[in-house]
């Protein structure tokens, strides 16, 4: 377009603009109040006593010595839980406090409230616990084969799911197979678990300020355990310092509320880093086997697979994670025949549940390893094998479900392939040691370093599955030119507070959009997980704003004696589309008026899988491709990721700045899983519960990211936009591992890749 020479002002904050987060300035300055920063006068401190054994019978629990410590105000155990004694997201199988048996290291036994954290520590040390040690189940295969006695009344197998598709006896002339393994990854959010409970006078109810991902889901479980009606328990979202799935399950919520109700005083509980590793769920460690049958030219005929996911001591979301894993066995590729078996099981390891990618991370690592094996067997490149099998809109999954979403898999691959490779030589230009594997340690020799390139492509379901009635609620009010939004959508860093304002500004023609407090005084918004909030809560905000706009048009229509259907929002005004001279600002039109509407957005229905794994169990899908370039020192086992290129199917970029932030953050998490992040377990105990020993990628580990945003609006999405939070972390892990394989020529089948895996 030619330059007219006239400067035009784009109104800030509409859909499609790169809008800065409303809480960004406070966070950069250190002024933002996270859940651990909430001030309150006269608050007691709470702390939890935890099991030191993975499996043991509790022979004696004596709290008497702790009561003798000055400053102790309350001690509670399983006997003090007034309501339901267990909780859980899908199955309520996890005790608030262990009473007879402990099933993992870190399981809560008791909690205390006192005048100071040091007093709490002394009280916990004074409590006497006598155990009878039991044989721990730490190998998930023993749960599958039944060789270990049940560790839980509900048995050791949480769920077994088969998927049978097409001809189970189909074969092909080319057959490749492999075993794959994934270690336990932690969400490693920087803001530790913290909560503040304020009891109502007389103990009639409680108000809980907490960092969580699911306000109403927490409410249901907490109220049941407290033995209180849900309207007597109020949750207010405190500042969340990251989540990634680790705040979907309850941790300190019930304990904090119980202590506040027992003492009649405010109680705050803060976890330290080691306790955080014990106090929340993790990504499932997994063992996978896959066998692909294909034609000579590389087209997939049949996939056979076996998954075993270690769910740890309690169920959490293991059954749903398993469903995601087995139903994504084929990846973003066409496959007409499949035989898949998967198990999620209980062990005496720490509980595992939701983490970014939710089962698809495990499946993708295996199926992308298989695609590289297939490419080699057929004499094809990593790109060509994926293009030949790429899924399109209208193709079927191995569950029989038709992919009705926009499915630009081929475009993801081609656009990623077209992105420029790094032009720098090994070690970079000049003598900068930070461009070498090992960095400032000056351990790597340029002459020993090898460069490799690897690929990963993924499909990821969005929103809840298997018949779950997923919905989100939002309220919009408009008065005197100011819009106010109310929802219970947990803002955990994904940027929904920004997008919600953009939607309102776009639809209502106002600049001033205020956000009401995020709490449970409005209907549920579900969990901030499953890449669902842009679609679900965005849909609810969109619907509420449109209803308010209808009310506004009706009001203006009466003022002008015109049919409201003729009215539109243009900039900051309401305009008669049949007579553009009729124009009134939204501020003037709403002077002395108030329009308010609440909307509840539901996604299309899904259904549970049947015994053969068939059914339309998922709602929607997004797609992504990654290409990684790495430098490897095979003598020292060191890896430096030089570049990650990606093209992601996003539907519509509502906020391009936020999109890029999600892409980069997800890639960092996938990089961590590829080469450094693992909770090391030994006999049911975590051996590295600190950031000294649990390694995280830092800014210095992050490579340049080059990205192509594929914008093909999805007609099934209320805003045309797909969730973008999870896909970035899924296929980048196998891409990095494939690049290491390419550099050193070894069949690496486990993540994270350790130095000894490279050197041996």
Beta strands, then each sheet from edge to edge (+ up, - down):
strand 1: 44-50
strand 2: 56-62
strand 3: 72-76
strand 4: 86-87
strand 5: 94-95
strand 6: 101-102
strand 7: 108-114
strand 8: 128-133
strand 9: 157-165
strand 10: 174-182
strand 11: 194-199
strand 12: 206-210
strand 13: 233-237
strand 14: 267-270
strand 15: 285-294
strand 16: 300-310
strand 17: 337-345
strand 18: 449-462
strand 19: 471-479
strand 20: 482-487
strand 21: 513-515
strand 22: 567-570
strand 23: 573-576
strand 24: 579-585
strand 25: 594-602
strand 26: 620-633
strand 27: 638-649
strand 28: 681-682
strand 29: 685-686
strand 30: 704-710
strand 31: 750-751
sheet 1: 3+ 7- 1+ 14+ 11- 12+ 13+
sheet 2: 6+ 2- 8+
sheet 3: 4+ 5-
sheet 4: 9+ 17- 16- 15+ 10- 31-
sheet 5: 18+ 26- 27+ 30+
sheet 6: 21+ 20+ 19- 25+
sheet 7: 22+ 23- 24+
sheet 8: 28+ 29-
end
